[in-house]
Amino acid sequence: MYLRHTTRRKDGKVHRYWRLVRSVRVGRKVVQHTVAHLGELDAAGRAQAKALARAITGDREQPDLFSADAAAEAIPIRLKRIRLERGRRFGDVWLGWTLWRALRLDEVLARLLPEGREAVPWATMVAVLVLARLSEPSSELHIAETWYRGTALEDLLALPAPLVNDDRLYRALDRLLPHKPALEQHLVARLGELFALDYDLLLYDVTSVYFEGLAAANPLAQRGHSRDHRPDCKQVCLALVVTREGLPVGYEVFPGNRTDVTTVEEIVEAMEARYGLAQRIWVMDRGMTSEDNLEWLRETGRRYLVGTPKSELRKWTRALAEARDWQAVRDGIEAKQCLGPDGVETFVLIRSVERREKERAMHERFARRIEARLARLERRLQHARRPLDVRRLERQVGRLLEQNQRAAGRYVIDFVPDPTLRAGVRLEWTARPEWDDWARWSEGCYVLRTNVTDWNPDELWRTYIQLTDAEAAFRIQKSELGIRPVWHQRADRVQAHILVCFLAYVLWKTLEQWQRRAGLGQSPRTILDELRRIQSTDVVLPTEDGRQLRLRCVVRPDAAQAALLDRLGLDLPERLRIQSPALENASV
């Protein structure tokens, strides 16, 4: 990786914009991929980034971990015998530990899990679990046997590697789980302080997390609609509430066979009991929509903005056909606001050019597939040498339509008796022109429903599309943080595993907000991967009198890594204090 810049003249001034670039081999060619846009790395930009870093970390230093004392005397060294030992991953775990302390999770966990007779504080073991989930998602056994001793957390946490074992990690899960509500309340308050968040709008969505194994001891593990396309596995449903910026507020775990629409009242009341009543707006997808839910929200004075099922479009056929009152909310997207029949609700009709092209292509693909299979079935009936069972043929057609539901309603299919054919029946099918007419009007359209009366269509649409932040939260937890598959079999361990993933996601979103405001895009994995290559190592210095001096140092970052750290306003430590008493006496 290296830095490149482009120079532009604007208003008589010369601006130099920097990019962090990685060379990637594609076949026989080497192409350049931009990792991050750094903007103008001028003094003002660096000062702003450092101010942001101070706001996040609070200038919290750890002088007990770092040592920069100079030697009091000159010691002759045998230069030919200098060597390096104990290379450890440093950059990513150090950044994770910085985020952990920025959120003051070390303080709140020390209060919730006070030290007792245990050899290692439970708060420290929880930090190990969450930082491992952020840096390299893996099992507790892998953390204990491989991952931990390959990182510099031993120095950052002052926790020797032999004390980290799978049994202690499992017990830390058990100790952590009872404090879920307190942790959620602390994080909501702390994130609000760091990023000046406004909790007037909350996004709510549900996903599923599947198990490997029977999970017989977990009553929540049930078979249901699997978003992971694993209907063969038991699962639990995970309901997550986030802010408009995608920062998490809280979550709940439901049985795997719980339908989304039945969770709304429970989640809304749980969040309000935890954070108080307020004039919030709840944004939910169409899977949460039911007349009972909406009536309950209205009767209790709560405001909402929800998507609606596709069938809702038919109630607005005339409004869709009318050319007036549409307004552009973005290139290729138009909206039209309509008052509901009762005058209490507002319906917003949305039509999107990109979505219309996508749905039209899907309809055409499924229609071609259905017609090709029907043509094959016709030829089969014409060349059959014996009578065929009509009921079996109907089941085959039923499976065909089920596999291609997007265009199934377009066709009228029937088997008509025909004594001239040996099969005994012939296939007759036609395409319904009214289906094509409706598809032409409805493709690319959907309806939003709300009882918020003081917003215009543009505000309502832009608010609703923020629901993708909740969907992105699930993708991050599944792909980046490895929340699934769940290997734990006990119900409490499953809950604790999800809590650890939730805390890791909070660290992820904190880093994302930090790098976005520092002008580094919004890809925390890129930052973590680049800083992972920064190592700590021991420099062993044999002296002329037969002693060995050991310095635990942090390898200097290259130019690209230094640019990232500078933009984040962070300074790497130069030295680490060696924790072992034997080594401490020998260090300088």
C-alpha positions as CSV (number, residue, x, y, z in Angstrom):
1,M,0.0,0.0,0.0
2,Y,1.1,3.5,-0.7
3,L,-0.2,7.1,-0.9
4,R,-1.2,8.9,-4.1
5,H,-2.4,12.4,-4.6
6,T,-4.2,14.5,-7.2
7,T,-3.8,18.2,-7.6
8,R,-6.7,20.5,-8.5
9,R,-7.1,24.2,-8.8
10,K,-10.2,25.8,-7.4
11,D,-10.8,29.5,-6.8
12,G,-7.2,30.3,-7.6
13,K,-5.9,27.9,-5.0
14,V,-4.1,24.6,-5.4
15,H,-5.6,21.7,-3.5
16,R,-3.8,18.4,-3.1
17,Y,-6.1,15.4,-2.3
18,W,-4.5,12.2,-0.9
19,R,-5.7,8.6,-1.4
20,L,-4.6,5.4,0.3
21,V,-4.0,2.9,-2.5
22,R,-3.4,-0.9,-2.6
23,S,-2.0,-2.8,-5.6
24,V,-3.9,-5.9,-6.4
25,R,-3.0,-8.5,-9.0
26,V,-6.0,-9.4,-11.3
27,G,-4.9,-12.1,-13.7
28,R,-1.8,-10.9,-15.4
29,K,-2.4,-7.2,-14.6
30,V,-1.8,-5.3,-11.4
31,V,-4.6,-2.7,-10.7
32,Q,-4.9,-0.1,-8.0
33,H,-7.8,-0.2,-5.5
34,T,-8.5,2.9,-3.3
35,V,-8.6,1.8,0.3
36,A,-9.6,5.2,1.7
37,H,-9.9,8.9,0.6
38,L,-7.8,10.9,3.0
39,G,-8.7,14.3,1.6
40,E,-6.3,17.2,2.2
41,L,-3.8,16.1,4.8
42,D,-3.1,19.7,5.9
43,A,-2.4,21.0,9.4
44,A,-6.0,22.0,10.0
45,G,-7.2,18.5,9.0
46,R,-4.7,16.8,11.3
47,A,-5.7,19.1,14.2
48,Q,-9.4,18.4,13.6
49,A,-8.7,14.6,13.6
50,K,-6.7,14.8,16.8
51,A,-9.5,16.9,18.5
52,L,-11.9,14.2,17.4
53,A,-9.7,11.5,18.9
54,R,-9.4,13.4,22.1
55,A,-13.2,13.6,22.3
56,I,-13.6,9.9,21.7
57,T,-10.8,8.6,24.0
58,G,-11.0,11.4,26.5
59,D,-7.2,11.6,26.7
60,R,-7.1,8.5,28.9
61,E,-3.6,7.3,29.1
62,Q,-2.1,4.2,30.7
63,P,1.3,5.1,32.0
64,D,1.5,1.7,33.7
65,L,1.5,-0.1,30.4
66,F,4.0,2.1,28.6
67,S,7.5,3.0,29.5
68,A,9.7,5.6,27.8
69,D,12.3,6.1,30.5
70,A,15.8,6.4,29.2
71,A,18.7,4.3,30.5
72,A,20.6,5.9,33.4
73,E,23.9,4.6,32.2
74,A,25.6,3.5,29.0
75,I,25.8,-0.3,28.6
76,P,28.1,-1.9,26.0
77,I,26.0,-4.2,23.6
78,R,27.2,-7.0,21.4
79,L,25.8,-5.8,18.2
80,K,26.2,-9.1,16.2
81,R,24.0,-10.9,18.7
82,I,21.0,-8.6,18.8
83,R,17.9,-10.5,17.9
84,L,14.1,-10.2,17.8
85,E,11.7,-12.4,19.7
86,R,8.0,-12.8,20.5
87,G,6.4,-11.1,17.6
88,R,2.7,-10.3,18.4
89,R,-0.2,-8.8,16.6
90,F,-0.6,-5.3,18.1
91,G,-2.4,-2.7,15.9
92,D,-5.9,-4.2,15.7
93,V,-6.1,-5.3,19.3
94,W,-4.7,-2.0,20.5
95,L,-7.3,-0.1,18.4
96,G,-10.0,-2.4,19.8
97,W,-8.8,-1.8,23.4
98,T,-8.8,2.0,22.6
99,L,-12.5,1.7,21.5
100,W,-13.3,-0.4,24.6
101,R,-12.0,2.3,26.9
102,A,-13.5,5.1,24.8
103,L,-16.9,3.6,25.5
104,R,-15.8,3.2,29.2
105,L,-16.8,-0.5,29.1
106,D,-13.8,-1.2,31.3
107,E,-15.3,1.1,34.0
108,V,-18.9,-0.1,33.9
109,L,-17.8,-3.8,33.9
110,A,-15.5,-3.3,36.8
111,R,-18.5,-1.9,38.7
112,L,-20.9,-4.6,37.6
113,L,-18.3,-7.4,38.0
114,P,-16.3,-6.4,41.1
115,E,-13.1,-8.3,41.7
116,G,-13.3,-11.2,44.2
117,R,-11.3,-14.3,44.9
118,E,-10.9,-15.2,41.2
119,A,-7.3,-15.2,39.7
120,V,-8.4,-13.0,36.7
121,P,-11.1,-10.3,37.0
122,W,-14.2,-11.2,35.1
123,A,-14.3,-7.8,33.5
124,T,-10.9,-8.5,31.9
125,M,-12.1,-11.9,30.5
126,V,-15.1,-10.2,29.0
127,A,-12.8,-7.7,27.2
128,V,-10.9,-10.7,25.8
129,L,-14.1,-12.2,24.4
130,V,-15.3,-9.1,22.8
131,L,-12.0,-7.9,21.3
132,A,-11.5,-11.4,19.9
133,R,-15.0,-11.2,18.3
134,L,-14.1,-7.8,16.8
135,S,-10.6,-8.8,15.5
136,E,-10.9,-12.5,14.6
137,P,-14.3,-14.1,15.3
138,S,-13.7,-17.6,16.6
139,S,-14.6,-20.1,19.3
140,E,-13.6,-19.8,22.9
141,L,-11.3,-22.8,22.5
142,H,-9.5,-21.1,19.6
143,I,-9.2,-17.9,21.6
144,A,-7.6,-19.7,24.5
145,E,-5.3,-22.1,22.5
146,T,-4.2,-19.9,19.6
147,W,-5.5,-16.4,19.2
148,Y,-4.7,-14.8,22.5
149,R,-1.1,-15.8,22.8
150,G,-0.5,-14.4,19.3
151,T,-1.6,-10.9,20.2
152,A,-0.3,-8.1,22.4
153,L,-3.3,-8.2,24.7
154,E,-1.1,-9.9,27.3
155,D,0.7,-6.6,27.6
156,L,-2.3,-4.3,27.2
157,L,-4.5,-6.1,29.7
158,A,-1.6,-7.3,32.0
159,L,-3.1,-10.8,31.7
160,P,-0.6,-13.6,31.1
161,A,-1.5,-16.1,28.4
162,P,-1.5,-19.2,30.6
163,L,-4.4,-17.7,32.6
164,V,-6.6,-17.5,29.5
165,N,-8.3,-20.9,29.0
166,D,-11.6,-22.0,27.6
167,D,-13.1,-22.8,31.0
168,R,-12.5,-19.3,32.3
169,L,-13.9,-17.8,29.0
170,Y,-17.1,-19.9,29.3
171,R,-17.5,-18.8,32.9
172,A,-17.0,-15.2,31.9
173,L,-20.0,-15.6,29.5
174,D,-22.1,-16.8,32.4
175,R,-21.1,-13.8,34.6
176,L,-21.7,-11.3,31.8
177,L,-25.3,-12.3,30.8
178,P,-27.2,-10.9,33.8
179,H,-25.9,-7.4,33.2
180,K,-27.3,-7.1,29.7
181,P,-29.9,-4.3,30.6
182,A,-27.3,-2.3,32.5
183,L,-24.8,-2.5,29.6
184,E,-27.4,-1.4,27.0
185,Q,-28.4,1.6,29.1
186,H,-24.7,2.6,29.6
187,L,-24.0,2.3,25.9
188,V,-27.0,4.4,24.9
189,A,-25.8,7.2,27.2
190,R,-22.2,6.9,26.2
191,L,-22.8,6.8,22.4
192,G,-25.1,9.8,22.8
193,E,-22.3,11.7,24.5
194,L,-19.7,10.8,21.9
195,F,-21.7,11.5,18.8
196,A,-24.5,13.8,19.9
197,L,-27.2,11.2,19.0
198,D,-30.9,11.9,18.8
199,Y,-33.1,9.0,19.8
200,D,-36.3,10.5,18.3
201,L,-36.3,7.9,15.6
202,L,-35.7,4.2,16.0
203,L,-35.4,1.5,13.4
204,Y,-36.6,-2.0,14.1
205,D,-36.0,-5.3,12.3
206,V,-35.8,-9.0,12.9
207,T,-33.5,-11.7,11.6
208,S,-32.7,-15.4,12.4
209,V,-29.6,-17.0,13.7
210,Y,-29.2,-20.8,13.2
211,F,-27.6,-23.5,15.3
212,E,-25.2,-26.4,14.5
213,G,-26.4,-29.4,16.6
214,L,-29.7,-30.4,18.1
215,A,-29.8,-27.6,20.7
216,A,-32.2,-29.9,22.7
217,A,-31.5,-28.0,26.0
218,N,-32.6,-24.7,24.5
219,P,-36.3,-24.0,24.5
220,L,-35.8,-21.0,22.2
221,A,-34.2,-23.1,19.5
222,Q,-37.0,-23.9,17.1
223,R,-37.4,-24.4,13.4
224,G,-39.0,-21.5,11.5
225,H,-38.6,-19.2,8.6
226,S,-34.8,-19.1,8.0
227,R,-33.3,-15.9,6.6
228,D,-30.0,-17.8,6.4
229,H,-31.6,-20.4,4.0
230,R,-31.0,-23.2,6.6
231,P,-34.5,-24.6,7.2
232,D,-32.8,-27.9,8.3
233,C,-31.4,-26.2,11.4
234,K,-33.0,-24.9,14.5
235,Q,-32.7,-21.2,15.1
236,V,-33.6,-18.2,17.3
237,C,-35.0,-14.9,16.1
238,L,-32.9,-11.8,16.9
239,A,-34.8,-8.4,17.1
240,L,-32.5,-5.4,16.9
241,V,-33.3,-1.7,17.5
242,V,-30.9,0.9,16.1
243,T,-30.8,4.7,15.6
244,R,-31.0,6.5,12.3
245,E,-27.2,6.3,12.2
246,G,-27.3,2.5,12.7
247,L,-25.9,2.7,16.2
248,P,-27.5,-0.1,18.4
249,V,-30.0,0.7,21.2
250,G,-30.9,-2.8,22.3
251,Y,-32.0,-6.2,21.2
252,E,-34.1,-9.1,22.3
253,V,-34.0,-12.9,21.5
254,F,-37.2,-14.7,20.6
255,P,-38.0,-18.4,19.8
256,G,-37.0,-19.4,16.3
257,N,-40.6,-20.0,15.3
258,R,-41.9,-16.6,16.4
259,T,-43.4,-14.5,13.6
260,D,-42.1,-11.0,13.2
261,V,-45.5,-9.3,13.5
262,T,-46.0,-10.7,17.0
263,T,-42.8,-9.1,18.4
264,V,-43.7,-5.4,17.9
265,E,-45.6,-4.7,21.1
266,E,-43.1,-6.5,23.2
267,I,-40.1,-4.6,21.7
268,V,-41.7,-1.2,21.9
269,E,-42.7,-1.6,25.5
270,A,-39.3,-3.1,26.4
271,M,-37.4,-0.1,24.9
272,E,-39.7,2.4,26.5
273,A,-39.4,0.7,29.9
274,R,-35.7,0.9,29.5
275,Y,-35.2,4.4,28.1
276,G,-38.4,6.1,29.0
277,L,-41.5,7.4,27.1
278,A,-40.8,9.9,24.3
279,Q,-42.4,11.1,21.0
280,R,-40.3,8.7,19.0
281,I,-41.0,7.5,15.5
282,W,-40.8,3.7,15.0
283,V,-39.7,2.7,11.5
284,M,-40.4,-0.9,10.6
285,D,-40.5,-3.1,7.5
286,R,-43.6,-4.6,6.0
287,G,-43.0,-7.9,8.0
288,M,-44.1,-6.0,11.1
289,T,-47.2,-4.6,9.6
290,S,-50.6,-5.8,10.8
291,E,-53.8,-3.9,11.4
292,D,-53.7,-4.9,15.0
293,N,-50.2,-3.6,15.5
294,L,-50.9,-0.3,13.8
295,E,-54.2,0.2,15.7
296,W,-52.3,-0.5,19.0
297,L,-49.6,2.1,18.1
298,R,-52.2,4.7,17.3
299,E,-54.3,4.1,20.4
300,T,-51.3,4.4,22.6
301,G,-50.2,7.6,21.0
302,R,-47.1,6.2,19.3
303,R,-45.9,7.4,15.9
304,Y,-44.8,5.0,13.2
305,L,-43.6,4.7,9.6
306,V,-43.9,1.3,8.1
307,G,-43.7,-0.5,4.7
308,T,-46.8,-2.3,3.5
309,P,-47.5,-5.6,1.7
310,K,-47.5,-5.5,-2.1
311,S,-51.3,-6.1,-2.0
312,E,-51.7,-2.6,-0.5
313,L,-50.9,-1.2,-4.0
314,R,-54.2,-2.4,-5.4
315,K,-56.1,0.0,-3.2
316,W,-54.3,2.9,-4.9
317,T,-54.7,1.9,-8.5
318,R,-56.3,5.2,-9.5
319,A,-53.7,7.3,-7.7
320,L,-50.9,5.4,-9.4
321,A,-52.4,6.0,-12.8
322,E,-52.9,9.7,-12.3
323,A,-50.0,11.8,-13.5
324,R,-50.4,14.8,-11.2
325,D,-49.1,15.4,-7.6
326,W,-45.9,13.3,-8.1
327,Q,-42.7,14.9,-6.9
328,A,-39.1,13.9,-7.4
329,V,-37.3,12.9,-4.1
330,R,-34.2,11.7,-5.9
331,D,-33.0,11.0,-9.4
332,G,-35.2,8.1,-10.6
333,I,-37.5,8.1,-7.6
334,E,-40.9,9.9,-7.3
335,A,-43.3,10.1,-4.4
336,K,-47.0,10.9,-4.0
337,Q,-48.7,11.7,-0.7
338,C,-52.3,10.5,-0.2
339,L,-54.5,10.9,2.8
340,G,-55.9,7.6,4.2
341,P,-59.6,6.9,4.2
342,D,-60.0,7.7,7.9
343,G,-58.0,10.9,7.7
344,V,-55.7,9.8,10.4
345,E,-53.0,8.1,8.4
346,T,-50.9,9.2,5.5
347,F,-50.0,6.9,2.6
348,V,-47.0,7.7,0.4
349,L,-46.8,6.0,-3.0
350,I,-43.2,5.5,-4.2
351,R,-42.1,4.5,-7.7
352,S,-38.5,3.8,-8.6
353,V,-37.0,3.5,-12.1
354,E,-34.3,1.1,-10.9
355,R,-36.7,-1.0,-8.9
356,R,-39.1,-1.1,-11.9
357,E,-36.3,-2.4,-14.2
358,K,-35.3,-5.0,-11.6
359,E,-38.9,-6.3,-11.1
360,R,-39.6,-6.3,-14.8
361,A,-36.5,-8.4,-15.4
362,M,-37.5,-10.8,-12.7
363,H,-41.0,-11.2,-14.1
364,E,-39.6,-11.9,-17.6
365,R,-37.1,-14.4,-16.3
366,F,-39.7,-16.4,-14.3
367,A,-42.2,-16.2,-17.1
368,R,-39.7,-17.6,-19.6
369,R,-38.9,-20.4,-17.1
370,I,-42.6,-21.3,-16.7
371,E,-43.3,-21.2,-20.4
372,A,-40.3,-23.4,-21.2
373,R,-41.4,-26.0,-18.7
374,L,-45.0,-25.9,-20.0
375,A,-43.7,-26.4,-23.5
376,R,-41.7,-29.4,-22.4
377,L,-44.8,-30.8,-20.6
378,E,-46.9,-30.3,-23.8
379,R,-44.3,-32.3,-25.8
380,R,-44.3,-35.0,-23.2
381,L,-48.1,-35.4,-23.4
382,Q,-48.1,-35.5,-27.2
383,H,-45.4,-38.3,-27.2
384,A,-46.7,-40.3,-24.2
385,R,-47.3,-44.0,-24.9
386,R,-49.7,-44.6,-22.1
387,P,-52.3,-42.8,-20.0
388,L,-50.9,-40.4,-17.4
389,D,-52.2,-39.6,-14.0
390,V,-53.8,-36.1,-14.1
391,R,-53.4,-35.5,-10.4
392,R,-49.6,-36.2,-10.6
393,L,-49.4,-33.8,-13.5
394,E,-51.2,-31.1,-11.5
395,R,-48.8,-31.6,-8.6
396,Q,-45.9,-31.1,-11.1
397,V,-47.4,-27.8,-12.3
398,G,-48.1,-26.7,-8.8
399,R,-44.4,-27.2,-7.9
400,L,-43.4,-25.3,-11.1
401,L,-45.6,-22.3,-10.1
402,E,-44.3,-22.4,-6.5
403,Q,-40.7,-22.2,-7.7
404,N,-41.6,-19.2,-9.9
405,Q,-44.1,-17.4,-7.8
406,R,-43.2,-13.9,-9.2
407,A,-44.9,-14.8,-12.4
408,A,-47.2,-17.6,-11.3
409,G,-50.4,-15.5,-11.3
410,R,-49.9,-14.6,-15.0
411,Y,-51.0,-18.1,-16.2
412,V,-54.3,-20.0,-16.4
413,I,-53.3,-23.7,-16.7
414,D,-55.7,-26.6,-17.2
415,F,-55.6,-30.3,-18.3
416,V,-58.4,-31.1,-20.7
417,P,-59.4,-34.7,-21.6
418,D,-58.4,-35.6,-25.1
419,P,-59.0,-39.2,-26.4
420,T,-56.9,-38.6,-29.5
421,L,-53.8,-38.6,-27.3
422,R,-52.4,-41.7,-25.6
423,A,-51.8,-39.6,-22.5
424,G,-55.5,-39.1,-22.3
425,V,-55.2,-35.3,-21.6
426,R,-53.8,-32.3,-23.3
427,L,-52.3,-29.1,-21.7
428,E,-54.0,-25.8,-22.2
429,W,-52.6,-22.6,-20.8
430,T,-53.0,-18.9,-21.5
431,A,-51.4,-15.7,-20.2
432,R,-53.8,-13.3,-18.4
433,P,-53.7,-9.8,-20.0
434,E,-55.0,-8.1,-16.9
435,W,-52.0,-9.5,-15.0
436,D,-49.7,-7.9,-17.5
437,D,-51.6,-4.6,-17.3
438,W,-51.3,-4.6,-13.5
439,A,-47.6,-5.5,-13.6
440,R,-47.0,-2.6,-16.0
441,W,-48.5,-0.2,-13.5
442,S,-47.2,-1.6,-10.3
443,E,-43.6,-2.6,-11.2
444,G,-41.2,-0.5,-9.2
445,C,-43.9,0.8,-6.9
446,Y,-44.5,0.4,-3.1
447,V,-46.5,2.1,-0.4
448,L,-45.4,3.6,2.9
449,R,-47.9,4.1,5.8
450,T,-47.6,6.5,8.7
451,N,-49.5,8.6,11.2
452,V,-46.8,11.3,11.1
453,T,-48.7,14.3,9.6
454,D,-46.1,17.0,9.6
455,W,-43.6,15.5,7.2
456,N,-43.5,15.8,3.5
457,P,-43.0,12.8,1.1
458,D,-39.3,13.5,0.7
459,E,-38.7,13.3,4.5
460,L,-40.8,10.2,4.9
461,W,-39.0,8.3,2.0
462,R,-35.5,9.3,3.2
463,T,-36.4,8.2,6.7
464,Y,-37.8,4.9,5.6
465,I,-34.7,4.0,3.5
466,Q,-32.6,4.4,6.7
467,L,-34.1,1.0,7.6
468,T,-31.3,-0.4,5.5
469,D,-29.0,0.5,8.5
470,A,-30.8,-2.1,10.6
471,E,-30.5,-4.6,7.8
472,A,-26.8,-3.7,7.5
473,A,-26.4,-4.4,11.2
474,F,-27.5,-8.0,10.7
475,R,-25.2,-8.4,7.7
476,I,-22.2,-7.1,9.7
477,Q,-22.9,-9.4,12.7
478,K,-23.3,-12.4,10.5
479,S,-20.4,-11.8,8.0
480,E,-17.9,-9.7,9.9
481,L,-18.5,-10.8,13.6
482,G,-19.5,-14.4,13.0
483,I,-22.7,-14.5,15.1
484,R,-23.8,-17.6,13.2
485,P,-23.8,-20.5,13.2
486,V,-24.2,-20.9,17.0
487,W,-22.4,-23.9,18.4
488,H,-23.4,-23.4,22.0
489,Q,-26.2,-25.7,23.2
490,R,-27.2,-24.3,26.5
491,A,-29.8,-21.5,26.4
492,D,-27.9,-19.1,28.7
493,R,-24.6,-19.6,26.7
494,V,-26.5,-18.8,23.5
495,Q,-27.8,-15.6,25.0
496,A,-24.3,-14.6,26.3
497,H,-22.8,-15.4,22.9
498,I,-25.3,-13.0,21.2
499,L,-24.5,-10.3,23.9
500,V,-20.7,-10.6,23.1
501,C,-21.5,-10.1,19.4
502,F,-23.7,-7.1,20.3
503,L,-20.8,-5.5,22.2
504,A,-18.4,-6.2,19.4
505,Y,-20.9,-4.6,17.0
506,V,-21.0,-1.5,19.2
507,L,-17.2,-1.3,18.9
508,W,-17.5,-1.7,15.1
509,K,-20.1,1.1,14.8
510,T,-18.0,3.4,17.0
511,L,-15.0,2.9,14.8
512,E,-17.2,3.4,11.7
513,Q,-18.5,6.7,13.1
514,W,-15.0,7.7,14.0
515,Q,-13.4,7.0,10.7
516,R,-16.3,8.5,8.8
517,R,-15.9,11.8,10.7
518,A,-12.1,11.6,10.1
519,G,-12.7,11.3,6.4
520,L,-11.7,7.6,6.0
521,G,-14.9,6.2,4.6
522,Q,-16.9,3.6,6.5
523,S,-15.1,0.3,6.3
524,P,-13.9,-0.7,9.8
525,R,-12.6,-4.0,8.5
526,T,-10.2,-2.2,6.2
527,I,-8.8,-0.2,9.1
528,L,-8.5,-3.3,11.3
529,D,-6.8,-5.3,8.6
530,E,-4.3,-2.6,7.9
531,L,-3.4,-2.0,11.5
532,R,-3.2,-5.8,12.2
533,R,0.1,-5.9,10.4
534,I,1.6,-3.6,13.1
535,Q,3.4,-5.9,15.6
536,S,5.0,-5.6,18.9
537,T,8.3,-7.5,19.4
538,D,11.0,-8.0,21.9
539,V,14.4,-6.7,21.1
540,V,17.0,-8.8,22.9
541,L,20.3,-7.0,23.6
542,P,23.2,-9.2,24.8
543,T,25.6,-7.1,26.8
544,E,29.4,-7.4,27.0
545,D,29.2,-8.6,30.6
546,G,26.9,-11.6,29.7
547,R,23.5,-10.1,30.6
548,Q,20.5,-9.8,28.3
549,L,18.4,-6.7,28.1
550,R,14.9,-7.0,26.7
551,L,13.0,-4.1,25.2
552,R,9.3,-4.7,24.3
553,C,8.8,-2.3,21.3
554,V,6.1,-1.6,18.8
555,V,7.2,-1.8,15.2
556,R,7.0,1.5,13.4
557,P,4.1,1.8,10.9
558,D,4.7,2.2,7.2
559,A,3.6,5.3,5.3
560,A,0.1,4.0,4.6
561,Q,-0.5,2.9,8.2
562,A,1.0,6.2,9.5
563,A,-1.5,8.1,7.3
564,L,-4.4,6.2,8.8
565,L,-3.3,6.7,12.3
566,D,-2.6,10.4,11.7
567,R,-6.1,10.9,10.2
568,L,-7.6,9.1,13.3
569,G,-5.6,11.3,15.5
570,L,-3.8,8.4,17.2
571,D,-0.2,7.9,18.3
572,L,1.3,4.5,18.6
573,P,3.2,3.8,21.8
574,E,6.9,3.2,21.3
575,R,7.5,0.8,24.2
576,L,5.5,-1.6,26.3
577,R,6.2,-2.4,29.9
578,I,7.1,-6.0,30.4
579,Q,4.7,-7.5,32.9
580,S,6.7,-10.5,34.1
581,P,8.6,-9.6,37.3
582,A,11.7,-11.6,36.1
583,L,11.7,-9.7,32.8
584,E,10.8,-6.4,34.4
585,N,14.1,-6.5,36.5
586,A,16.1,-7.1,33.3
587,S,14.4,-4.4,31.2
588,V,15.8,-0.9,30.7
